[in-house]
Amino acid sequence: MLKLFINKNFKAILLTSLLFLIYYRSPYIFLNGRFIAEEGSFWFRNAFLFGPIEGLTQVFIGSAYFNLWANLSSVVASVLPLEYAPLGTVYMALIVQLYLYNFIIFSESNFFVNKTDRILLSLIVLIAPPMVASVWLNTLVSQVYFTIITILIFFQKDITNSFFNKSSPIIIFFSGFSSVLPCVLSPFFVLKYLKDKSRFNLMNLIAISVPTIFQLIIFLYAKITGLEKLLADGPRYILSFTKIVSYFYNVIVKSFLGRDLTQFIFDKLFNEKSFLLVIVLITILILFFLKISFTKIKQDKIILYLILFFILQSFLVIYVAKFEGVQGRYAVVPGILLIFICYRLFQISSGFLRIITFSLILLSLTSGIYEYKFNNIYPELLSCIDCPEWKSEVTKWKNDNTYILKIWAYPQRSMDLKY
């Protein structure tokens, strides 16, 4: 009887379980809200002081791209009473994450087809090590969730009148207008349409092509005029050996081992002089792994696309990451793609290769569970640890409009609401 009930209500039970895990990670944020860094000091401030038109059209030129979701979220927050404004951005970020989980649970895909796929992939995009605290409930980096959704949409089945078929072009549109990460995938949507000229593929192609052109114009303008260098909050768009080391540390290794075990291996077993040796060994290991799985890879289009996505996103984040470190939000998409590749190998393999890939997935999820909440290196991004009490800050500002409001993570961050 219980088994029948679970089978009948599997998707609802899975979604409810994910909602519990989401709330469990940071109850304080859901109940009180919070502005974090530029989400408050730049995006919300401009929308609050200068109105919704400014809020919707603002561009942080130092990043050299347009972020529509952050703009829209700042406007939503600005129309709420100031005491509750942070809840606006928190729940706007939550909307994107919830769409991702619902997409995996309820949509039809060539990538995930059974209950095991839906459970494991939902857990991967929720708790795997690449999903770091810095991208949690933050509208500025909702772009990484949008990008993951765009990747999954690429493998979506074309089912007429399906809710997800109808909403996919809208999601891709918002995704492309909120980051350059999904825009680099536009050539693949062109190929997909050329192979199958369905209305669904055409709408998705249009939805990603328009923002790609728009983002390219902004990027070229910022580069040509030099505004990007003048206004950037750190060195970026450079290539260096340090970035390569950081990439291998944060993407290739940490995606499976988590931060603590990865740091132990790098700090205790190697030193700075042997980093090149580490990279060579990891590369050889990856090439060996690809060799033993070559037949499976060659025969499966999904894993071929995932590998191409991974390579493209890896080159992109190595180039755009700031401060010579491919970490935090920059490591999310290639890290998740790497786990997706491993998962696809698990789906299509048997014997030894299936055991190895499942072990890697289990290791990644175990590492993710370990640092999901209590063992996170940045607990101050998940819960209130010496954080400013927003309503008290608003009261102080109303009594003195020259007061600089404290936001997360104070004292490094604050918000000036003077004109």
C-alpha positions as CSV (number, residue, x, y, z in Angstrom):
1,M,0.0,0.0,0.0
2,L,2.8,2.4,0.9
3,K,4.7,1.5,-2.2
4,L,1.7,2.1,-4.3
5,F,1.2,5.5,-2.6
6,I,4.8,6.5,-3.2
7,N,4.7,5.4,-6.8
8,K,1.5,7.3,-7.5
9,N,2.7,10.5,-5.8
10,F,6.4,10.2,-6.5
11,K,6.9,13.6,-8.2
12,A,5.0,15.5,-5.5
13,I,6.9,13.7,-2.8
14,L,10.3,14.5,-4.5
15,L,9.4,18.1,-4.9
16,T,8.2,18.4,-1.2
17,S,11.5,16.8,-0.1
18,L,13.5,19.3,-2.1
19,L,11.5,22.2,-0.7
20,F,12.3,20.9,2.8
21,L,16.0,20.8,2.0
22,I,15.9,24.3,0.5
23,Y,14.3,25.8,3.6
24,Y,16.5,23.8,5.9
25,R,19.7,25.3,4.4
26,S,18.8,28.9,5.4
27,P,15.5,29.5,7.3
28,Y,16.7,33.0,8.4
29,I,16.9,34.2,4.8
30,F,13.5,32.9,3.9
31,L,11.9,34.6,6.9
32,N,13.9,37.9,6.9
33,G,15.4,38.3,3.5
34,R,18.8,39.8,2.8
35,F,20.6,42.0,0.3
36,I,24.1,40.7,-0.5
37,A,26.9,42.9,-1.9
38,E,26.0,44.6,-5.2
39,E,22.5,43.1,-5.1
40,G,21.8,45.9,-2.6
41,S,24.5,48.5,-3.0
42,F,24.1,48.8,-6.8
43,W,21.0,47.1,-8.2
44,F,18.4,47.8,-5.5
45,R,19.8,51.2,-4.7
46,N,19.4,52.4,-8.2
47,A,15.9,51.0,-8.6
48,F,14.9,52.5,-5.2
49,L,16.3,55.9,-5.8
50,F,15.7,56.4,-9.5
51,G,12.7,54.4,-10.3
52,P,11.7,51.2,-12.2
53,I,12.9,52.4,-15.7
54,E,16.4,53.0,-14.3
55,G,16.1,49.7,-12.4
56,L,15.1,47.7,-15.5
57,T,17.7,49.2,-17.8
58,Q,20.8,49.5,-15.5
59,V,24.0,47.9,-16.5
60,F,27.0,47.3,-14.3
61,I,29.5,48.0,-17.1
62,G,32.4,46.6,-15.2
63,S,31.0,43.1,-15.8
64,A,30.4,43.9,-19.5
65,Y,27.0,42.2,-19.8
66,F,23.3,43.0,-19.1
67,N,21.6,41.2,-16.2
68,L,17.9,41.4,-16.7
69,W,16.9,39.1,-13.8
70,A,18.9,41.2,-11.3
71,N,17.3,44.3,-12.8
72,L,13.7,43.0,-12.6
73,S,14.3,41.6,-9.1
74,S,15.6,45.0,-7.9
75,V,12.4,46.7,-9.2
76,V,10.2,44.1,-7.5
77,A,12.1,44.7,-4.2
78,S,11.8,48.5,-4.7
79,V,8.0,48.5,-4.8
80,L,7.7,46.6,-1.6
81,P,7.8,48.5,1.8
82,L,11.4,49.1,2.5
83,E,11.3,47.0,5.7
84,Y,10.5,43.9,3.5
85,A,12.4,44.8,0.3
86,P,15.1,42.1,0.8
87,L,12.4,39.4,0.6
88,G,11.8,40.6,-3.0
89,T,15.2,39.6,-4.3
90,V,15.4,36.4,-2.2
91,Y,12.1,35.0,-3.6
92,M,12.9,36.2,-7.1
93,A,16.1,34.1,-6.9
94,L,14.0,31.2,-5.4
95,I,11.7,31.3,-8.5
96,V,14.6,30.4,-10.8
97,Q,15.8,27.6,-8.6
98,L,12.3,26.2,-8.2
99,Y,11.8,26.2,-12.0
100,L,15.0,24.2,-12.4
101,Y,13.9,21.5,-9.8
102,N,10.4,21.4,-11.3
103,F,11.8,21.1,-14.8
104,I,13.8,18.0,-13.8
105,I,10.9,16.4,-11.9
106,F,8.0,17.1,-14.3
107,S,9.3,17.7,-17.8
108,E,10.1,15.1,-20.4
109,S,13.7,14.8,-21.6
110,N,16.0,12.6,-23.5
111,F,18.6,13.0,-20.6
112,F,16.5,12.1,-17.6
113,V,13.8,9.5,-18.2
114,N,13.1,7.5,-14.9
115,K,12.7,8.1,-11.2
116,T,16.3,7.5,-10.4
117,D,17.4,10.1,-12.9
118,R,15.0,12.7,-11.5
119,I,16.1,12.1,-7.9
120,L,19.9,12.1,-8.6
121,L,19.9,15.0,-11.0
122,S,17.7,17.1,-8.6
123,L,20.2,16.4,-5.8
124,I,23.1,17.2,-8.0
125,V,21.8,20.7,-8.9
126,L,20.9,21.3,-5.3
127,I,23.7,20.0,-3.1
128,A,26.7,19.0,-5.3
129,P,29.9,20.8,-4.3
130,P,29.8,23.3,-7.3
131,M,26.5,24.8,-5.9
132,V,28.4,27.0,-3.4
133,A,26.9,29.3,-0.9
134,S,27.7,32.4,-2.9
135,V,25.1,31.5,-5.6
136,W,22.4,30.6,-3.0
137,L,19.3,32.8,-3.3
138,N,21.2,35.6,-4.9
139,T,19.6,37.3,-8.0
140,L,22.9,38.5,-9.3
141,V,24.0,34.9,-9.8
142,S,20.6,33.4,-10.7
143,Q,22.4,33.3,-14.1
144,V,24.1,30.0,-13.2
145,Y,20.7,28.4,-12.6
146,F,19.3,29.9,-15.8
147,T,22.3,28.4,-17.7
148,I,21.7,25.0,-16.2
149,I,18.1,25.2,-17.2
150,T,19.1,26.2,-20.8
151,I,21.4,23.2,-21.0
152,L,18.6,20.9,-19.9
153,I,16.1,22.5,-22.3
154,F,18.5,21.5,-25.1
155,F,17.7,17.9,-24.4
156,Q,14.0,18.5,-23.8
157,K,11.4,16.4,-25.7
158,D,9.2,18.3,-28.1
159,I,5.7,17.6,-26.6
160,T,3.0,19.8,-28.1
161,N,1.0,21.9,-25.6
162,S,3.3,20.9,-22.7
163,F,3.7,23.6,-20.1
164,F,7.5,23.3,-20.3
165,N,7.5,23.4,-24.1
166,K,5.6,26.7,-24.0
167,S,7.7,28.2,-21.2
168,S,11.1,27.1,-22.5
169,P,11.6,30.0,-25.0
170,I,10.6,32.5,-22.2
171,I,13.2,30.9,-19.9
172,I,15.9,30.9,-22.5
173,F,15.1,34.6,-23.3
174,F,15.5,35.6,-19.7
175,S,18.6,33.4,-19.4
176,G,20.3,35.0,-22.4
177,F,19.4,38.6,-21.2
178,S,20.8,37.8,-17.7
179,S,24.3,36.5,-18.6
180,V,26.7,35.6,-21.4
181,L,27.0,32.0,-20.1
182,P,23.9,30.6,-21.9
183,C,24.6,32.8,-25.0
184,V,27.7,30.8,-25.9
185,L,25.4,27.8,-26.4
186,S,23.5,29.5,-29.2
187,P,25.4,27.8,-32.0
188,F,24.1,24.4,-30.7
189,F,20.5,25.7,-30.9
190,V,21.2,26.7,-34.5
191,L,22.4,23.1,-35.3
192,K,19.4,21.7,-33.5
193,Y,17.0,23.7,-35.5
194,L,18.8,22.9,-38.8
195,K,18.4,19.2,-38.0
196,D,14.8,19.5,-37.0
197,K,12.9,22.6,-38.2
198,S,10.1,22.3,-35.7
199,R,8.3,25.3,-34.2
200,F,9.6,24.4,-30.8
201,N,13.3,24.5,-32.0
202,L,12.6,27.7,-33.9
203,M,11.2,29.5,-30.9
204,N,14.1,28.4,-28.7
205,L,16.6,29.5,-31.4
206,I,15.0,33.0,-31.6
207,A,14.9,33.2,-27.8
208,I,18.6,32.7,-27.5
209,S,19.8,34.5,-30.6
210,V,18.3,37.9,-29.7
211,P,19.9,38.2,-26.3
212,T,23.2,36.8,-27.7
213,I,23.4,39.6,-30.2
214,F,22.5,42.1,-27.5
215,Q,25.1,40.9,-25.0
216,L,27.7,40.8,-27.7
217,I,27.1,44.5,-28.5
218,I,27.4,45.4,-24.8
219,F,30.6,43.4,-24.4
220,L,32.2,44.9,-27.5
221,Y,31.2,48.4,-26.5
222,A,32.7,47.9,-23.0
223,K,36.0,46.5,-24.5
224,I,36.4,49.1,-27.3
225,T,35.7,52.1,-25.1
226,G,37.8,50.8,-22.2
227,L,34.9,51.2,-19.7
228,E,35.2,47.6,-18.7
229,K,38.8,48.1,-17.4
230,L,38.0,51.5,-15.9
231,L,34.9,50.4,-13.9
232,A,35.7,46.7,-13.2
233,D,35.9,45.6,-9.6
234,G,38.9,43.4,-10.3
235,P,41.2,42.2,-13.0
236,R,39.5,39.8,-15.5
237,Y,39.6,38.7,-19.1
238,I,43.1,37.5,-18.7
239,L,44.7,34.1,-19.1
240,S,47.3,32.8,-16.6
241,F,48.8,29.7,-15.1
242,T,47.3,30.6,-11.8
243,K,43.8,30.5,-13.4
244,I,44.5,27.1,-14.9
245,V,45.5,25.8,-11.4
246,S,42.4,27.3,-9.9
247,Y,40.3,25.8,-12.6
248,F,41.6,22.3,-12.0
249,Y,41.2,22.8,-8.2
250,N,37.7,24.2,-8.2
251,V,36.1,22.4,-11.2
252,I,37.9,19.2,-12.0
253,V,38.7,18.0,-8.5
254,K,36.4,19.9,-6.1
255,S,33.2,19.0,-8.0
256,F,33.6,15.4,-6.8
257,L,35.7,15.6,-3.6
258,G,34.3,18.8,-2.1
259,R,36.3,21.6,-0.6
260,D,37.8,20.0,2.5
261,L,39.2,16.8,0.9
262,T,40.4,18.8,-2.2
263,Q,42.2,21.3,0.0
264,F,43.8,18.5,2.0
265,I,45.1,16.8,-1.1
266,F,46.5,20.1,-2.6
267,D,47.9,21.5,0.6
268,K,49.2,18.3,2.3
269,L,50.2,16.1,-0.5
270,F,51.5,18.7,-3.0
271,N,53.1,22.1,-2.9
272,E,53.1,25.1,-5.2
273,K,56.1,23.7,-7.2
274,S,54.3,20.5,-8.0
275,F,51.0,22.1,-9.2
276,L,52.1,21.5,-12.8
277,L,52.7,17.8,-12.0
278,V,49.2,17.7,-10.4
279,I,47.6,19.1,-13.5
280,V,49.5,16.7,-15.8
281,L,48.4,13.7,-13.6
282,I,44.8,14.8,-13.5
283,T,44.8,15.4,-17.3
284,I,46.3,11.9,-17.9
285,L,43.7,10.4,-15.6
286,I,40.9,12.2,-17.5
287,L,42.3,11.0,-20.9
288,F,42.5,7.4,-19.6
289,F,39.0,7.6,-18.4
290,L,37.8,9.0,-21.8
291,K,39.7,6.2,-23.6
292,I,38.1,3.4,-21.7
293,S,34.7,5.0,-22.3
294,F,35.3,6.1,-25.9
295,T,33.0,3.6,-27.5
296,K,30.1,4.7,-25.3
297,I,30.8,8.4,-25.8
298,K,31.1,8.0,-29.6
299,Q,27.7,6.3,-29.8
300,D,25.8,8.8,-27.6
301,K,24.8,12.2,-28.8
302,I,23.8,13.5,-25.4
303,I,27.2,12.9,-23.8
304,L,28.9,14.4,-26.9
305,Y,26.9,17.6,-26.5
306,L,27.6,17.6,-22.7
307,I,31.3,17.3,-23.4
308,L,31.2,20.1,-26.0
309,F,29.2,22.3,-23.6
310,F,31.7,21.6,-20.8
311,I,34.7,22.5,-23.0
312,L,33.1,25.7,-24.2
313,Q,32.0,26.8,-20.7
314,S,35.4,25.9,-19.3
315,F,37.2,28.2,-21.7
316,L,34.7,30.9,-21.1
317,V,35.0,30.9,-17.3
318,I,38.8,30.7,-17.4
319,Y,38.8,33.8,-19.5
320,V,36.2,35.9,-17.6
321,A,36.9,34.9,-14.0
322,K,38.2,37.7,-11.8
323,F,41.3,37.9,-9.5
324,E,43.0,35.0,-11.3
325,G,40.7,32.5,-9.6
326,V,38.1,30.3,-11.3
327,Q,36.0,29.8,-8.2
328,G,32.6,30.5,-6.7
329,R,30.0,31.2,-9.3
330,Y,32.5,30.9,-12.2
331,A,33.1,27.2,-11.3
332,V,29.4,26.3,-11.0
333,V,28.4,25.6,-14.7
334,P,31.5,23.7,-15.8
335,G,31.5,21.8,-12.5
336,I,27.8,20.7,-12.9
337,L,28.4,19.8,-16.6
338,L,31.3,17.6,-15.5
339,I,29.0,15.8,-13.1
340,F,26.3,15.6,-15.8
341,I,28.9,13.9,-18.1
342,C,29.8,11.4,-15.4
343,Y,26.1,10.8,-14.8
344,R,25.4,10.2,-18.5
345,L,28.2,7.6,-18.6
346,F,26.5,5.9,-15.6
347,Q,23.2,5.9,-17.6
348,I,24.6,4.3,-20.7
349,S,27.4,2.0,-19.3
350,S,27.6,-1.4,-17.6
351,G,30.1,-3.3,-15.6
352,F,33.2,-1.6,-14.3
353,L,32.6,1.7,-15.9
354,R,29.1,1.9,-14.5
355,I,30.5,1.2,-11.0
356,I,33.2,3.9,-11.3
357,T,30.8,6.6,-12.6
358,F,28.2,5.8,-9.9
359,S,31.0,5.9,-7.2
360,L,32.0,9.4,-8.5
361,I,28.4,10.6,-8.4
362,L,27.9,9.2,-4.9
363,L,31.2,10.8,-3.8
364,S,30.1,14.2,-5.2
365,L,26.7,14.0,-3.4
366,T,28.3,12.9,-0.2
367,S,30.7,15.8,-0.3
368,G,27.9,18.1,-1.1
369,I,25.8,16.9,1.8
370,Y,28.7,17.4,4.1
371,E,29.2,21.0,3.3
372,Y,25.6,21.9,2.3
373,K,25.0,23.8,5.5
374,F,27.2,23.3,8.6
375,N,30.6,22.6,7.1
376,N,30.4,25.4,4.5
377,I,33.4,27.7,4.3
378,Y,31.1,30.7,4.0
379,P,28.3,30.1,6.6
380,E,27.7,33.8,6.8
381,L,26.1,33.6,3.3
382,L,23.6,31.0,4.5
383,S,22.6,32.2,8.0
384,C,22.8,35.2,10.2
385,I,26.2,35.3,11.8
386,D,26.8,38.8,13.1
387,C,24.6,40.1,10.3
388,P,22.8,43.4,10.3
389,E,19.2,43.4,11.3
390,W,17.5,44.9,8.2
391,K,14.5,46.4,9.9
392,S,16.7,48.1,12.5
393,E,18.8,49.5,9.7
394,V,15.8,50.9,8.0
395,T,14.6,52.5,11.2
396,K,18.0,54.2,11.6
397,W,17.9,55.4,8.0
398,K,14.4,56.8,8.4
399,N,15.6,58.8,11.4
400,D,18.7,60.0,9.5
401,N,18.7,59.7,5.7
402,T,22.5,60.1,5.7
403,Y,22.9,56.8,7.5
404,I,24.7,54.1,5.6
405,L,22.8,50.9,5.8
406,K,24.6,47.7,6.6
407,I,24.0,44.7,4.3
408,W,25.5,41.2,3.9
409,A,28.4,40.7,4.3
410,Y,29.1,43.6,6.6
411,P,31.5,45.3,7.2
412,Q,32.8,44.8,3.7
413,R,29.4,45.8,2.2
414,S,27.0,48.6,2.9
415,M,24.2,50.6,1.1
416,D,24.0,54.3,0.7
417,L,20.5,55.5,-0.1
418,K,21.3,59.2,-0.5
419,Y,20.5,60.8,-3.8
